[in-house]
């Protein structure tokens, strides 16, 4: 109960987890009685999470429930830094090490924010979600052993206890805003709109913006060993829009340069690859779409 009330002090929405576990204590859809909060239809744990102290005291008075924080409802994005499941792989980097390396490549320190130490030895880094953006959960999108929880997800709160240990918040910090460079990686690119069948003057600005966002994200999240090839493909794909006059060359170069450096390529490697790939693409895409 104290852990649940502590979470509410931060403004977060909580719901009970079964004592000693990470599983929701609320009924599932198949077992929904259709009464009480579910009288008008089944309500999942995300819908029933609360920040009302009276409701929390009433619920937790029945049993020593663990505490789940509904990340989406709480306007949180939580980065889950896991540890290798195979304890024999002592040389495998943990999520914290991988995330620190990613921050370094992006030119930033590991953010100073509210964090918890998980029962398995990992970490949860809490960030406030940006307004107007609805991020979902990810698994490995950022890097191996680095997942995120936002809308549709939850995390186990500090103070909860499982058979493998306790979730703890070793430092008193406020949740920092989600870094913009991290949001760029996590935010899904909007879907491209259909191109009108009679378009002869080039695709819409919307389509080119989507293409630029997609290719930039692909480069920024490219894994070691595939980074330069991904940058090359992205530059060749976007070079046609430069050739057709839909995108300025300097916009493409700047976006891909920053993405390539964030992925771990050096500035000189990015410039060299971009120059040759864009020159090739522009030279081979002089005929505009719609031309016979």
C-alpha positions in Angstrom: 0.0 0.0 0.0 2.8 2.4 0.9 4.5 1.7 -2.4 1.3 2.4 -4.3 0.7 5.6 -2.5 4.3 6.7 -3.1 3.8 6.2 -6.9 0.7 8.4 -6.7 2.8 11.2 -5.2 4.6 11.3 -8.6 1.2 11.5 -10.3 1.3 8.0 -11.7 -1.7 5.6 -12.0 -1.4 2.2 -10.3 -3.2 -1.1 -10.2 -2.7 -4.3 -8.1 -0.4 -7.1 -9.1 -0.8 -10.6 -7.5 1.3 -10.8 -4.3 4.8 -11.9 -5.0 4.4 -11.7 -8.8 4.4 -9.4 -11.8 1.0 -10.4 -13.0 -2.1 -8.2 -12.8 -4.5 -9.2 -10.0 -7.5 -8.0 -12.0 -9.7 -10.4 -13.9 -9.1 -11.0 -17.6 -11.7 -10.5 -20.4 -12.6 -14.2 -20.6 -13.5 -14.2 -16.8 -15.2 -10.7 -16.8 -18.4 -10.8 -14.7 -19.8 -7.8 -16.5 -20.6 -6.0 -13.2 -19.1 -3.2 -11.2 -16.5 -1.2 -13.2 -17.1 -3.6 -16.1 -20.9 -3.1 -16.2 -20.7 -1.4 -19.6 -18.0 -3.7 -21.0 -14.7 -5.2 -19.9 -12.2 -2.8 -18.6 -8.5 -3.8 -18.8 -6.0 -3.0 -16.1 -4.9 0.1 -18.1 -8.4 1.5 -17.9 -8.8 0.6 -14.2 -5.5 2.1 -13.0 -6.1 4.9 -10.5 -4.3 7.7 -8.6 -7.1 8.0 -6.0 -5.6 7.4 -2.5 -8.9 6.2 -1.1 -9.4 3.6 -3.8 -5.8 2.4 -3.3 -6.2 2.0 0.4 -9.5 0.1 -0.1 -7.9 -2.3 -2.7 -4.6 -2.9 -0.9 -6.3 -3.6 2.4 -7.4 -7.0 1.1 -3.9 -8.4 0.4 -0.2 -7.4 0.1 -0.5 -6.8 -3.6 2.5 -5.8 -5.6 2.2 -2.5 -7.6 1.8 -2.1 -11.3 2.2 1.4 -12.9 0.2 1.9 -16.1 2.8 3.7 -18.1 0.6 5.1 -20.9 -2.1 6.5 -18.5 0.7 7.9 -16.3 2.3 9.7 -19.3 5.5 7.8 -18.9 8.0 6.1 -21.2 10.0 3.6 -19.2 13.3 2.3 -20.7 13.8 -1.3 -19.5 17.5 -2.2 -19.3 17.6 -6.0 -18.9 20.4 -8.4 -18.1 21.3 -11.5 -20.2 19.0 -14.4 -19.4 21.9 -16.9 -19.9 24.0 -16.4 -16.8 26.8 -18.3 -18.5 27.3 -15.6 -21.1 29.5 -13.4 -18.9 30.9 -11.5 -21.8 27.5 -10.5 -23.2 26.8 -6.8 -22.5 23.8 -6.0 -20.4 21.1 -3.5 -21.4 22.6 -0.8 -19.2 26.0 -1.1 -21.0 24.4 -1.1 -24.4 22.2 1.9 -23.6 25.2 3.8 -22.3 27.1 3.1 -25.5 24.1 4.3 -27.5 23.9 7.6 -25.5 27.6 8.1 -26.1 27.3 7.6 -29.8 24.4 10.1 -29.8 26.6 12.6 -28.0 24.7 12.6 -24.7 25.3 11.4 -21.2 23.0 8.7 -19.8 20.0 10.8 -18.6 19.7 11.6 -14.9 16.1 10.6 -14.1 14.0 8.6 -11.8 15.0 4.9 -11.9 14.4 1.6 -10.2 16.6 -1.4 -9.7 14.6 -4.5 -10.8 14.6 -7.8 -8.9 16.7 -9.4 -11.7 19.4 -6.8 -11.5 18.3 -4.7 -14.4 17.1 -1.0 -14.3 14.0 0.9 -15.3 14.6 4.6 -16.4 11.5 6.7 -16.2 10.8 9.6 -18.5 7.8 11.8 -19.0 6.2 11.4 -22.4 6.0 14.3 -24.8 2.6 16.0 -25.2 0.7 15.1 -28.3 2.7 11.9 -29.0 1.3 8.4 -28.3 4.2 6.0 -28.1 3.7 2.3 -27.7 5.9 -0.5 -26.3 9.0 -1.7 -28.0 11.3 -4.8 -27.7 14.8 -4.4 -29.0 14.1 -1.4 -31.2 16.7 0.8 -29.4 19.2 -2.0 -28.8 19.5 -5.6 -27.6 18.2 -6.0 -24.0 16.7 -2.5 -24.1 12.9 -2.4 -24.3 10.4 0.4 -23.6 7.0 0.6 -21.9 4.4 3.3 -22.8 0.8 3.0 -23.9 -0.4 -0.6 -23.5 2.3 -1.5 -21.1 3.1 -1.4 -17.4 6.1 -1.7 -15.1 6.5 -3.1 -11.6 6.8 -0.3 -9.1 9.5 0.2 -6.5 8.6 -1.5 -3.2 7.2 -4.6 -4.9 8.6 -8.0 -4.0 9.1 -11.1 -6.1 10.8 -14.5 -5.3 14.0 -13.2 -7.0 14.1 -9.9 -5.0 12.7 -6.5 -4.4 12.2 -3.6 -6.8 14.0 -0.5 -5.3 14.4 3.2 -6.1 17.9 3.9 -4.8 17.9 7.6 -5.6 15.2 10.3 -5.2 14.8 11.9 -8.6 11.9 13.3 -10.7 11.2 11.7 -14.0 13.0 13.7 -16.7 11.4 14.5 -20.1 12.0 11.9 -22.8 15.2 13.1 -24.7 14.4 14.2 -28.2 17.0 12.0 -29.8 15.4 9.0 -28.1 12.0 10.0 -29.1 13.2 10.1 -32.8 14.1 6.4 -32.5 10.9 5.4 -30.7 8.4 7.4 -32.6 6.9 5.3 -35.5 7.0 7.0 -38.8 3.6 8.0 -40.1 2.1 5.9 -42.9 2.6 7.2 -46.4 -0.6 8.5 -47.9 -1.6 7.1 -51.3 -0.2 8.8 -54.3 -2.9 10.2 -56.6 -3.0 8.1 -59.8 -2.8 11.2 -62.0 0.2 12.9 -60.2 2.7 14.0 -62.8 4.4 16.8 -60.9 5.9 14.6 -58.2 4.6 13.0 -55.1 3.1 15.0 -52.3 5.2 16.8 -49.7 3.6 14.4 -47.1 5.0 11.4 -48.9 8.6 12.8 -49.0 8.4 13.7 -45.3 7.4 10.1 -44.5 10.2 8.7 -46.7 12.8 11.0 -45.0 11.5 10.0 -41.5 11.6 6.3 -42.4 15.1 6.3 -43.8 16.5 8.5 -41.0 15.0 6.1 -38.4 16.4 3.1 -40.2 19.9 4.6 -40.2 19.8 5.7 -36.5 18.8 2.2 -35.3 21.1 0.2 -37.6 23.1 -2.4 -35.8 26.8 -2.8 -35.8 28.0 -4.4 -39.1 25.0 -3.0 -41.1 25.3 0.7 -40.4 27.2 1.8 -43.5 25.1 -0.3 -45.8 21.9 1.1 -44.3 23.2 4.6 -44.7 24.1 3.9 -48.4 20.6 2.5 -49.1 18.9 5.4 -47.4 20.9 8.0 -49.3 20.2 6.2 -52.6 16.5 6.0 -51.8 16.2 9.7 -50.9 18.5 10.9 -53.7 15.7 10.4 -56.2 13.6 13.0 -54.3 16.5 15.4 -54.5 16.7 14.7 -58.3 13.0 15.3 -58.7 13.1 18.5 -56.7 10.9 17.2 -53.9 13.6 17.5 -51.2 16.6 19.9 -50.9 19.9 18.0 -50.9 21.2 19.8 -47.7 18.1 18.6 -45.8 18.7 15.0 -46.7 22.5 15.3 -46.0 21.9 16.8 -42.6 19.3 14.3 -41.5 21.3 11.3 -42.6 24.6 12.7 -41.3 23.1 13.1 -37.8 21.4 9.6 -37.9 24.6 8.0 -39.1 26.7 9.5 -36.3 24.0 8.5 -33.8 24.3 4.9 -35.0 28.1 5.0 -34.4 29.6 6.0 -37.7 32.3 8.7 -37.7 31.5 12.1 -39.3 33.9 11.5 -42.1 32.5 8.1 -42.9 29.0 9.5 -43.1 30.1 12.4 -45.3 31.9 10.2 -47.7 29.1 7.6 -48.0 26.5 10.3 -48.4 28.3 12.2 -51.1 28.9 9.2 -53.3 25.4 7.7 -52.8 23.5 10.9 -53.4 25.6 11.7 -56.5 24.9 8.2 -57.9 21.1 8.4 -57.1 20.7 11.9 -58.5 22.5 10.9 -61.7 20.3 7.9 -62.2 17.0 9.5 -61.4 16.8 12.4 -63.8 13.6 11.2 -65.5 10.6 12.5 -63.4 7.7 10.2 -62.4 4.8 10.4 -64.8 7.0 10.9 -67.8 6.3 8.5 -70.7 
